[in-house]
Amino acid sequence: MKIGIIGKPNIGKSSFFKAATMTDIEIQNYPFTTIKPNIGVAYVRAECPAENFFKVKCNPQHGFCIDGQRFVPFELVDVAGLVPGAAEGKGLGNLFLDDLSNVDALIHIIDISGSTNMQGEIIEVGKNDPVEDVKFIEKELDDWYFNIFMRGKTKIERQLRLMATDTPVEKFIAEHFSGLNVREKQVIDAITKSNLKGKLITLWSDDEYKTFTKNLRLISKPMVFAANKIDIKSSESNFNRLVSTFPQYSFIPTCALAEIQLRFAEKQKIIKYVPGDNDFQILEPNKLTDQQKQGIEKIRTIMQKVNGTGVQQTLNFAVFNLLKYKIIFPGGVNKLEDSKGNVMPDAFLMPPNATTLDFAYKLHTDFGDNFIGAIDVKKKQKIGRETVLNNGDVIEILSSK
């Protein structure tokens, strides 16, 4: 699973990426600081069943666990800023959009303070309208999908003529969009949502092509909006206006720089902070100057007002709400440790309809090929191969080998 970060230049995308991954990347106050995509590991947060259910301390092999909160890794991609006309190649836009091809969901970073223009240049706070930022990025993504579809439309129509009349058009459309990780089911859903079910593709109008590709984009690359710089004057009114203008979308108030500062302070053991919390504990007040104390208390005020810095909240929303992924833990009824004595060292992100058999194959091909059953460790109940798993399940796979 992979999630991409998008937005116009110089609005805090790299800051958000650094806050989420703590990767040492360049952050500067000018457009196109990022040209090549940054790729790193971010973490989704969930309750750890080891500490919260079984009352034992876990030993994660990947990710980490703090106070019963398990942080499970996934890949995060930060692409260069997009400018108007990106889908047509302006500002190397085609290359930057191609960097998003394999992501499963998008996080759109917005400068909610309105202090950067469409080209990413710094302007007076409040002079840019964040509503227009949403519209222009949407247009570039829609044009990207539409242009890809139109380049292959003739080929799709020819394939339909050559094949049997009952060959579903969604098969050919999915193949054409395979480079964007589009699945056939998503094409079917987009056709249905566009009221084009049963209508020959050769009879679609230009407006219907655009409606279909927009819906396909929304389904195959779902998006959440991180309203960054929520700490700056005018941001709150802009945020409220965005929410009322686009009720169909989810906006999360965010301050990426605050998250970075908290992570560094936590690393230096000055504070105790769990990413995603709306507060922190100062451990070493004597190590802070009066100015630093004022700064960190300002961060606390922001966090309590908007329920955290927004970074972890955005990551969790993308994984759990947009993609509806689940965290599944391997374990045993009689033994939660692996062969080295590590308690519940592994946790896997699984798609929404994942079954016990899918999980067996995720663990190892041999477990899937020789699957004979599974046990829900929390309930101590045997479950079948077609049982759809729930978030936080601990599963023991039974195999013949």
Contacts in CASP RR format, 6 or more apart in sequence:
PFRMAT RR
TARGET T0000
AUTHOR 0000-0000-0000
METHOD contacts of the structure
MODEL  1
MKIGIIGKPNIGKSSFFKAATMTDIEIQNYPFTTIKPNIGVAYVRAECPA
ENFFKVKCNPQHGFCIDGQRFVPFELVDVAGLVPGAAEGKGLGNLFLDDL
SNVDALIHIIDISGSTNMQGEIIEVGKNDPVEDVKFIEKELDDWYFNIFM
RGKTKIERQLRLMATDTPVEKFIAEHFSGLNVREKQVIDAITKSNLKGKL
ITLWSDDEYKTFTKNLRLISKPMVFAANKIDIKSSESNFNRLVSTFPQYS
FIPTCALAEIQLRFAEKQKIIKYVPGDNDFQILEPNKLTDQQKQGIEKIR
TIMQKVNGTGVQQTLNFAVFNLLKYKIIFPGGVNKLEDSKGNVMPDAFLM
PPNATTLDFAYKLHTDFGDNFIGAIDVKKKQKIGRETVLNNGDVIEILSS
K
1 74 0 8 1.000
1 75 0 8 1.000
1 104 0 8 1.000
1 319 0 8 1.000
1 323 0 8 1.000
1 325 0 8 1.000
1 349 0 8 1.000
2 74 0 8 1.000
2 75 0 8 1.000
2 76 0 8 1.000
2 77 0 8 1.000
2 102 0 8 1.000
2 103 0 8 1.000
2 104 0 8 1.000
3 42 0 8 1.000
3 74 0 8 1.000
3 75 0 8 1.000
3 76 0 8 1.000
3 77 0 8 1.000
3 103 0 8 1.000
3 104 0 8 1.000
3 105 0 8 1.000
3 106 0 8 1.000
3 107 0 8 1.000
3 315 0 8 1.000
3 318 0 8 1.000
3 319 0 8 1.000
4 76 0 8 1.000
4 77 0 8 1.000
4 78 0 8 1.000
4 79 0 8 1.000
4 100 0 8 1.000
4 103 0 8 1.000
4 105 0 8 1.000
4 106 0 8 1.000
4 107 0 8 1.000
5 13 0 8 1.000
5 16 0 8 1.000
5 17 0 8 1.000
5 76 0 8 1.000
5 77 0 8 1.000
5 78 0 8 1.000
5 79 0 8 1.000
5 106 0 8 1.000
5 107 0 8 1.000
5 109 0 8 1.000
6 13 0 8 1.000
6 79 0 8 1.000
6 81 0 8 1.000
6 82 0 8 1.000
6 100 0 8 1.000
6 106 0 8 1.000
6 107 0 8 1.000
6 108 0 8 1.000
6 109 0 8 1.000
6 137 0 8 1.000
7 13 0 8 1.000
7 81 0 8 1.000
7 82 0 8 1.000
7 108 0 8 1.000
7 109 0 8 1.000
7 110 0 8 1.000
7 133 0 8 1.000
7 137 0 8 1.000
8 81 0 8 1.000
8 82 0 8 1.000
8 83 0 8 1.000
8 111 0 8 1.000
8 116 0 8 1.000
8 118 0 8 1.000
8 119 0 8 1.000
8 120 0 8 1.000
8 133 0 8 1.000
8 136 0 8 1.000
8 137 0 8 1.000
9 31 0 8 1.000
9 32 0 8 1.000
9 33 0 8 1.000
9 80 0 8 1.000
9 81 0 8 1.000
9 82 0 8 1.000
9 83 0 8 1.000
9 116 0 8 1.000
9 119 0 8 1.000
9 120 0 8 1.000
10 29 0 8 1.000
10 30 0 8 1.000
10 31 0 8 1.000
10 32 0 8 1.000
10 33 0 8 1.000
10 116 0 8 1.000
10 120 0 8 1.000
10 121 0 8 1.000
10 122 0 8 1.000
11 109 0 8 1.000
11 110 0 8 1.000
11 111 0 8 1.000
11 116 0 8 1.000
11 120 0 8 1.000
11 133 0 8 1.000
11 228 0 8 1.000
11 229 0 8 1.000
12 27 0 8 1.000
12 109 0 8 1.000
12 111 0 8 1.000
12 228 0 8 1.000
12 229 0 8 1.000
12 256 0 8 1.000
13 34 0 8 1.000
13 78 0 8 1.000
13 81 0 8 1.000
13 109 0 8 1.000
14 25 0 8 1.000
14 26 0 8 1.000
14 27 0 8 1.000
14 33 0 8 1.000
14 34 0 8 1.000
14 38 0 8 1.000
14 78 0 8 1.000
15 27 0 8 1.000
15 228 0 8 1.000
15 256 0 8 1.000
15 257 0 8 1.000
15 260 0 8 1.000
16 78 0 8 1.000
16 107 0 8 1.000
16 109 0 8 1.000
16 226 0 8 1.000
16 228 0 8 1.000
16 254 0 8 1.000
16 256 0 8 1.000
16 311 0 8 1.000
16 314 0 8 1.000
17 23 0 8 1.000
17 25 0 8 1.000
17 38 0 8 1.000
17 40 0 8 1.000
17 76 0 8 1.000
17 78 0 8 1.000
18 24 0 8 1.000
18 25 0 8 1.000
18 27 0 8 1.000
18 256 0 8 1.000
18 260 0 8 1.000
19 256 0 8 1.000
19 257 0 8 1.000
19 259 0 8 1.000
19 260 0 8 1.000
19 263 0 8 1.000
19 309 0 8 1.000
19 311 0 8 1.000
20 42 0 8 1.000
20 43 0 8 1.000
20 76 0 8 1.000
20 259 0 8 1.000
20 311 0 8 1.000
20 315 0 8 1.000
21 40 0 8 1.000
21 41 0 8 1.000
21 42 0 8 1.000
21 76 0 8 1.000
22 263 0 8 1.000
23 38 0 8 1.000
23 40 0 8 1.000
25 34 0 8 1.000
25 38 0 8 1.000
25 78 0 8 1.000
26 33 0 8 1.000
26 34 0 8 1.000
27 33 0 8 1.000
29 122 0 8 1.000
31 81 0 8 1.000
31 119 0 8 1.000
31 120 0 8 1.000
31 121 0 8 1.000
32 80 0 8 1.000
32 81 0 8 1.000
34 78 0 8 1.000
34 79 0 8 1.000
34 80 0 8 1.000
34 81 0 8 1.000
35 80 0 8 1.000
35 92 0 8 1.000
36 80 0 8 1.000
37 77 0 8 1.000
37 78 0 8 1.000
37 79 0 8 1.000
37 80 0 8 1.000
37 99 0 8 1.000
38 77 0 8 1.000
38 78 0 8 1.000
39 75 0 8 1.000
39 76 0 8 1.000
39 77 0 8 1.000
39 78 0 8 1.000
40 75 0 8 1.000
40 76 0 8 1.000
40 77 0 8 1.000
41 73 0 8 1.000
41 74 0 8 1.000
41 75 0 8 1.000
41 76 0 8 1.000
42 73 0 8 1.000
42 74 0 8 1.000
42 75 0 8 1.000
42 76 0 8 1.000
42 315 0 8 1.000
43 63 0 8 1.000
43 64 0 8 1.000
43 71 0 8 1.000
43 72 0 8 1.000
43 73 0 8 1.000
43 74 0 8 1.000
43 275 0 8 1.000
43 315 0 8 1.000
44 71 0 8 1.000
44 72 0 8 1.000
44 74 0 8 1.000
44 315 0 8 1.000
44 316 0 8 1.000
44 319 0 8 1.000
44 320 0 8 1.000
44 325 0 8 1.000
44 327 0 8 1.000
44 349 0 8 1.000
45 69 0 8 1.000
45 70 0 8 1.000
45 71 0 8 1.000
45 275 0 8 1.000
45 276 0 8 1.000
45 312 0 8 1.000
45 315 0 8 1.000
45 316 0 8 1.000
46 69 0 8 1.000
46 70 0 8 1.000
46 72 0 8 1.000
46 327 0 8 1.000
46 391 0 8 1.000
46 392 0 8 1.000
47 68 0 8 1.000
47 69 0 8 1.000
47 70 0 8 1.000
47 392 0 8 1.000
48 58 0 8 1.000
48 65 0 8 1.000
48 68 0 8 1.000
48 69 0 8 1.000
48 70 0 8 1.000
48 344 0 8 1.000
49 329 0 8 1.000
49 344 0 8 1.000
49 378 0 8 1.000
49 392 0 8 1.000
49 394 0 8 1.000
50 56 0 8 1.000
50 57 0 8 1.000
50 58 0 8 1.000
50 65 0 8 1.000
50 68 0 8 1.000
50 70 0 8 1.000
50 329 0 8 1.000
50 336 0 8 1.000
50 343 0 8 1.000
50 344 0 8 1.000
51 57 0 8 1.000
51 58 0 8 1.000
51 65 0 8 1.000
51 67 0 8 1.000
51 68 0 8 1.000
52 68 0 8 1.000
53 378 0 8 1.000
53 394 0 8 1.000
54 336 0 8 1.000
56 336 0 8 1.000
56 343 0 8 1.000
57 65 0 8 1.000
57 343 0 8 1.000
58 65 0 8 1.000
58 70 0 8 1.000
58 343 0 8 1.000
58 344 0 8 1.000
58 345 0 8 1.000
59 341 0 8 1.000
59 342 0 8 1.000
59 343 0 8 1.000
59 344 0 8 1.000
59 345 0 8 1.000
60 70 0 8 1.000
60 71 0 8 1.000
60 344 0 8 1.000
60 345 0 8 1.000
60 346 0 8 1.000
60 347 0 8 1.000
61 342 0 8 1.000
61 345 0 8 1.000
61 346 0 8 1.000
62 72 0 8 1.000
62 73 0 8 1.000
62 346 0 8 1.000
62 347 0 8 1.000
63 70 0 8 1.000
63 71 0 8 1.000
63 72 0 8 1.000
63 73 0 8 1.000
64 70 0 8 1.000
64 71 0 8 1.000
65 71 0 8 1.000
66 274 0 8 1.000
67 274 0 8 1.000
69 274 0 8 1.000
70 327 0 8 1.000
70 347 0 8 1.000
71 275 0 8 1.000
72 327 0 8 1.000
72 347 0 8 1.000
72 348 0 8 1.000
72 349 0 8 1.000
74 319 0 8 1.000
74 349 0 8 1.000
76 315 0 8 1.000
77 99 0 8 1.000
77 100 0 8 1.000
77 103 0 8 1.000
79 96 0 8 1.000
79 97 0 8 1.000
79 99 0 8 1.000
79 100 0 8 1.000
80 92 0 8 1.000
80 93 0 8 1.000
80 96 0 8 1.000
80 99 0 8 1.000
81 96 0 8 1.000
82 93 0 8 1.000
82 96 0 8 1.000
82 97 0 8 1.000
82 137 0 8 1.000
82 140 0 8 1.000
83 90 0 8 1.000
83 91 0 8 1.000
83 93 0 8 1.000
83 118 0 8 1.000
83 119 0 8 1.000
83 120 0 8 1.000
84 90 0 8 1.000
84 118 0 8 1.000
84 136 0 8 1.000
84 140 0 8 1.000
85 91 0 8 1.000
85 93 0 8 1.000
85 140 0 8 1.000
85 143 0 8 1.000
86 93 0 8 1.000
86 94 0 8 1.000
86 96 0 8 1.000
86 97 0 8 1.000
86 140 0 8 1.000
86 144 0 8 1.000
87 93 0 8 1.000
87 94 0 8 1.000
87 97 0 8 1.000
87 139 0 8 1.000
87 140 0 8 1.000
87 141 0 8 1.000
87 143 0 8 1.000
87 144 0 8 1.000
87 147 0 8 1.000
88 94 0 8 1.000
88 143 0 8 1.000
88 147 0 8 1.000
97 140 0 8 1.000
97 141 0 8 1.000
97 144 0 8 1.000
100 106 0 8 1.000
100 221 0 8 1.000
101 179 0 8 1.000
101 180 0 8 1.000
101 181 0 8 1.000
102 179 0 8 1.000
102 180 0 8 1.000
102 181 0 8 1.000
103 181 0 8 1.000
103 221 0 8 1.000
104 181 0 8 1.000
104 221 0 8 1.000
104 323 0 8 1.000
105 221 0 8 1.000
105 222 0 8 1.000
105 223 0 8 1.000
105 224 0 8 1.000
105 318 0 8 1.000
105 319 0 8 1.000
105 322 0 8 1.000
105 323 0 8 1.000
106 221 0 8 1.000
106 222 0 8 1.000
106 223 0 8 1.000
106 224 0 8 1.000
107 223 0 8 1.000
107 224 0 8 1.000
107 225 0 8 1.000
107 226 0 8 1.000
107 314 0 8 1.000
107 315 0 8 1.000
107 318 0 8 1.000
108 134 0 8 1.000
108 137 0 8 1.000
108 223 0 8 1.000
108 224 0 8 1.000
108 225 0 8 1.000
108 226 0 8 1.000
109 226 0 8 1.000
109 228 0 8 1.000
109 254 0 8 1.000
109 256 0 8 1.000
110 130 0 8 1.000
110 133 0 8 1.000
110 134 0 8 1.000
110 225 0 8 1.000
110 226 0 8 1.000
110 227 0 8 1.000
110 228 0 8 1.000
110 242 0 8 1.000
110 251 0 8 1.000
111 128 0 8 1.000
111 130 0 8 1.000
111 133 0 8 1.000
111 228 0 8 1.000
111 229 0 8 1.000
112 130 0 8 1.000
112 227 0 8 1.000
112 228 0 8 1.000
112 229 0 8 1.000
112 230 0 8 1.000
112 232 0 8 1.000
112 235 0 8 1.000
112 238 0 8 1.000
112 239 0 8 1.000
112 242 0 8 1.000
112 253 0 8 1.000
112 254 0 8 1.000
113 125 0 8 1.000
113 126 0 8 1.000
113 229 0 8 1.000
113 232 0 8 1.000
113 233 0 8 1.000
113 234 0 8 1.000
113 235 0 8 1.000
113 238 0 8 1.000
114 123 0 8 1.000
114 125 0 8 1.000
114 126 0 8 1.000
114 127 0 8 1.000
114 128 0 8 1.000
114 129 0 8 1.000
114 130 0 8 1.000
114 229 0 8 1.000
114 234 0 8 1.000
114 235 0 8 1.000
114 238 0 8 1.000
115 122 0 8 1.000
115 123 0 8 1.000
115 124 0 8 1.000
115 125 0 8 1.000
115 126 0 8 1.000
115 127 0 8 1.000
115 128 0 8 1.000
115 229 0 8 1.000
115 232 0 8 1.000
116 122 0 8 1.000
116 123 0 8 1.000
116 128 0 8 1.000
117 123 0 8 1.000
117 127 0 8 1.000
117 128 0 8 1.000
118 128 0 8 1.000
118 132 0 8 1.000
118 133 0 8 1.000
118 136 0 8 1.000
125 232 0 8 1.000
125 233 0 8 1.000
125 234 0 8 1.000
126 234 0 8 1.000
126 238 0 8 1.000
129 238 0 8 1.000
130 227 0 8 1.000
130 238 0 8 1.000
130 241 0 8 1.000
130 242 0 8 1.000
131 241 0 8 1.000
131 242 0 8 1.000
131 245 0 8 1.000
131 246 0 8 1.000
134 225 0 8 1.000
134 242 0 8 1.000
134 245 0 8 1.000
134 246 0 8 1.000
134 249 0 8 1.000
141 217 0 8 1.000
141 221 0 8 1.000
142 210 0 8 1.000
142 213 0 8 1.000
142 214 0 8 1.000
142 217 0 8 1.000
144 217 0 8 1.000
145 177 0 8 1.000
145 180 0 8 1.000
145 213 0 8 1.000
145 214 0 8 1.000
145 216 0 8 1.000
145 217 0 8 1.000
146 209 0 8 1.000
146 210 0 8 1.000
146 213 0 8 1.000
146 214 0 8 1.000
148 176 0 8 1.000
148 177 0 8 1.000
148 180 0 8 1.000
148 213 0 8 1.000
149 173 0 8 1.000
149 176 0 8 1.000
149 177 0 8 1.000
149 209 0 8 1.000
149 212 0 8 1.000
149 213 0 8 1.000
149 216 0 8 1.000
150 209 0 8 1.000
152 176 0 8 1.000
153 201 0 8 1.000
153 209 0 8 1.000
155 176 0 8 1.000
156 169 0 8 1.000
156 172 0 8 1.000
156 173 0 8 1.000
156 176 0 8 1.000
156 201 0 8 1.000
157 201 0 8 1.000
157 202 0 8 1.000
159 167 0 8 1.000
159 172 0 8 1.000
160 167 0 8 1.000
160 169 0 8 1.000
160 172 0 8 1.000
160 201 0 8 1.000
160 202 0 8 1.000
169 191 0 8 1.000
169 201 0 8 1.000
170 184 0 8 1.000
170 187 0 8 1.000
170 188 0 8 1.000
170 191 0 8 1.000
171 184 0 8 1.000
173 182 0 8 1.000
173 187 0 8 1.000
174 182 0 8 1.000
174 183 0 8 1.000
174 184 0 8 1.000
174 186 0 8 1.000
174 187 0 8 1.000
177 187 0 8 1.000
177 216 0 8 1.000
177 220 0 8 1.000
180 220 0 8 1.000
180 221 0 8 1.000
181 220 0 8 1.000
182 216 0 8 1.000
182 220 0 8 1.000
183 220 0 8 1.000
186 216 0 8 1.000
186 219 0 8 1.000
186 220 0 8 1.000
187 216 0 8 1.000
189 215 0 8 1.000
189 219 0 8 1.000
190 212 0 8 1.000
190 215 0 8 1.000
190 216 0 8 1.000
190 219 0 8 1.000
190 220 0 8 1.000
191 197 0 8 1.000
191 212 0 8 1.000
193 215 0 8 1.000
193 219 0 8 1.000
194 208 0 8 1.000
194 211 0 8 1.000
194 212 0 8 1.000
194 215 0 8 1.000
196 204 0 8 1.000
196 208 0 8 1.000
196 211 0 8 1.000
196 212 0 8 1.000
204 212 0 8 1.000
222 322 0 8 1.000
222 323 0 8 1.000
223 249 0 8 1.000
223 322 0 8 1.000
224 249 0 8 1.000
224 250 0 8 1.000
224 252 0 8 1.000
224 314 0 8 1.000
224 317 0 8 1.000
224 318 0 8 1.000
224 321 0 8 1.000
224 322 0 8 1.000
225 242 0 8 1.000
225 249 0 8 1.000
225 250 0 8 1.000
225 251 0 8 1.000
225 252 0 8 1.000
226 251 0 8 1.000
226 252 0 8 1.000
226 254 0 8 1.000
226 256 0 8 1.000
226 310 0 8 1.000
226 311 0 8 1.000
226 314 0 8 1.000
227 235 0 8 1.000
227 238 0 8 1.000
227 239 0 8 1.000
227 242 0 8 1.000
227 251 0 8 1.000
227 252 0 8 1.000
227 253 0 8 1.000
227 254 0 8 1.000
228 254 0 8 1.000
228 255 0 8 1.000
228 256 0 8 1.000
229 235 0 8 1.000
229 254 0 8 1.000
229 255 0 8 1.000
230 236 0 8 1.000
230 239 0 8 1.000
230 253 0 8 1.000
230 254 0 8 1.000
230 255 0 8 1.000
230 302 0 8 1.000
230 306 0 8 1.000
231 255 0 8 1.000
231 258 0 8 1.000
231 298 0 8 1.000
231 302 0 8 1.000
235 253 0 8 1.000
239 251 0 8 1.000
239 253 0 8 1.000
242 251 0 8 1.000
243 251 0 8 1.000
250 317 0 8 1.000
250 321 0 8 1.000
252 310 0 8 1.000
252 313 0 8 1.000
252 314 0 8 1.000
252 317 0 8 1.000
253 306 0 8 1.000
253 310 0 8 1.000
254 309 0 8 1.000
254 310 0 8 1.000
254 311 0 8 1.000
254 313 0 8 1.000
254 314 0 8 1.000
255 299 0 8 1.000
255 302 0 8 1.000
255 306 0 8 1.000
255 309 0 8 1.000
255 310 0 8 1.000
256 309 0 8 1.000
256 311 0 8 1.000
258 299 0 8 1.000
258 302 0 8 1.000
258 303 0 8 1.000
258 309 0 8 1.000
259 275 0 8 1.000
259 309 0 8 1.000
259 310 0 8 1.000
259 311 0 8 1.000
259 312 0 8 1.000
261 296 0 8 1.000
261 299 0 8 1.000
262 271 0 8 1.000
262 273 0 8 1.000
262 280 0 8 1.000
262 299 0 8 1.000
262 309 0 8 1.000
263 273 0 8 1.000
263 275 0 8 1.000
265 271 0 8 1.000
265 273 0 8 1.000
265 280 0 8 1.000
265 296 0 8 1.000
266 272 0 8 1.000
266 273 0 8 1.000
266 280 0 8 1.000
268 287 0 8 1.000
269 283 0 8 1.000
269 284 0 8 1.000
270 282 0 8 1.000
270 283 0 8 1.000
270 284 0 8 1.000
270 287 0 8 1.000
270 288 0 8 1.000
271 280 0 8 1.000
271 281 0 8 1.000
271 282 0 8 1.000
271 283 0 8 1.000
271 284 0 8 1.000
271 296 0 8 1.000
272 280 0 8 1.000
272 281 0 8 1.000
272 283 0 8 1.000
273 280 0 8 1.000
273 281 0 8 1.000
275 311 0 8 1.000
275 312 0 8 1.000
276 308 0 8 1.000
276 309 0 8 1.000
276 310 0 8 1.000
276 311 0 8 1.000
276 312 0 8 1.000
276 313 0 8 1.000
277 303 0 8 1.000
277 308 0 8 1.000
278 303 0 8 1.000
278 304 0 8 1.000
278 307 0 8 1.000
278 308 0 8 1.000
279 300 0 8 1.000
279 303 0 8 1.000
279 304 0 8 1.000
280 300 0 8 1.000
280 303 0 8 1.000
282 288 0 8 1.000
282 296 0 8 1.000
285 293 0 8 1.000
288 296 0 8 1.000
299 309 0 8 1.000
302 308 0 8 1.000
302 309 0 8 1.000
303 309 0 8 1.000
307 313 0 8 1.000
319 325 0 8 1.000
319 349 0 8 1.000
320 391 0 8 1.000
323 351 0 8 1.000
323 352 0 8 1.000
324 351 0 8 1.000
324 352 0 8 1.000
325 349 0 8 1.000
325 350 0 8 1.000
325 351 0 8 1.000
325 352 0 8 1.000
326 349 0 8 1.000
326 350 0 8 1.000
326 351 0 8 1.000
326 352 0 8 1.000
326 354 0 8 1.000
326 389 0 8 1.000
326 390 0 8 1.000
326 391 0 8 1.000
326 392 0 8 1.000
326 393 0 8 1.000
327 347 0 8 1.000
327 348 0 8 1.000
327 349 0 8 1.000
327 350 0 8 1.000
327 391 0 8 1.000
327 392 0 8 1.000
328 347 0 8 1.000
328 348 0 8 1.000
328 350 0 8 1.000
328 354 0 8 1.000
328 359 0 8 1.000
328 389 0 8 1.000
328 391 0 8 1.000
328 392 0 8 1.000
328 393 0 8 1.000
328 394 0 8 1.000
328 395 0 8 1.000
329 344 0 8 1.000
329 346 0 8 1.000
329 347 0 8 1.000
329 348 0 8 1.000
329 392 0 8 1.000
329 393 0 8 1.000
329 394 0 8 1.000
329 395 0 8 1.000
330 344 0 8 1.000
330 346 0 8 1.000
330 348 0 8 1.000
330 363 0 8 1.000
330 394 0 8 1.000
330 395 0 8 1.000
330 396 0 8 1.000
330 397 0 8 1.000
331 344 0 8 1.000
331 377 0 8 1.000
331 394 0 8 1.000
331 395 0 8 1.000
331 396 0 8 1.000
332 375 0 8 1.000
332 377 0 8 1.000
332 394 0 8 1.000
332 396 0 8 1.000
333 375 0 8 1.000
333 377 0 8 1.000
333 380 0 8 1.000
333 396 0 8 1.000
336 343 0 8 1.000
336 344 0 8 1.000
336 377 0 8 1.000
336 394 0 8 1.000
337 343 0 8 1.000
338 345 0 8 1.000
338 346 0 8 1.000
344 394 0 8 1.000
348 359 0 8 1.000
348 362 0 8 1.000
348 363 0 8 1.000
350 358 0 8 1.000
350 359 0 8 1.000
350 362 0 8 1.000
350 389 0 8 1.000
351 358 0 8 1.000
353 388 0 8 1.000
354 362 0 8 1.000
354 388 0 8 1.000
354 389 0 8 1.000
355 385 0 8 1.000
355 386 0 8 1.000
355 387 0 8 1.000
355 388 0 8 1.000
355 389 0 8 1.000
356 371 0 8 1.000
356 373 0 8 1.000
356 374 0 8 1.000
356 383 0 8 1.000
356 384 0 8 1.000
356 385 0 8 1.000
356 386 0 8 1.000
356 387 0 8 1.000
356 389 0 8 1.000
356 395 0 8 1.000
356 397 0 8 1.000
357 368 0 8 1.000
357 371 0 8 1.000
357 385 0 8 1.000
357 386 0 8 1.000
359 374 0 8 1.000
359 389 0 8 1.000
359 395 0 8 1.000
359 397 0 8 1.000
360 367 0 8 1.000
360 368 0 8 1.000
360 371 0 8 1.000
360 374 0 8 1.000
360 385 0 8 1.000
360 397 0 8 1.000
360 399 0 8 1.000
361 367 0 8 1.000
361 368 0 8 1.000
363 397 0 8 1.000
366 399 0 8 1.000
366 401 0 8 1.000
367 397 0 8 1.000
367 399 0 8 1.000
368 397 0 8 1.000
368 399 0 8 1.000
370 399 0 8 1.000
370 400 0 8 1.000
370 401 0 8 1.000
371 385 0 8 1.000
371 397 0 8 1.000
371 398 0 8 1.000
371 399 0 8 1.000
372 398 0 8 1.000
372 399 0 8 1.000
372 400 0 8 1.000
373 382 0 8 1.000
373 383 0 8 1.000
373 384 0 8 1.000
373 385 0 8 1.000
373 397 0 8 1.000
373 398 0 8 1.000
373 399 0 8 1.000
374 382 0 8 1.000
374 383 0 8 1.000
374 384 0 8 1.000
374 385 0 8 1.000
374 387 0 8 1.000
374 395 0 8 1.000
374 396 0 8 1.000
374 397 0 8 1.000
374 398 0 8 1.000
375 381 0 8 1.000
375 382 0 8 1.000
375 383 0 8 1.000
375 395 0 8 1.000
375 396 0 8 1.000
375 398 0 8 1.000
376 382 0 8 1.000
376 383 0 8 1.000
376 393 0 8 1.000
376 394 0 8 1.000
376 395 0 8 1.000
377 394 0 8 1.000
377 395 0 8 1.000
377 396 0 8 1.000
378 393 0 8 1.000
378 394 0 8 1.000
383 395 0 8 1.000
389 395 0 8 1.000
END
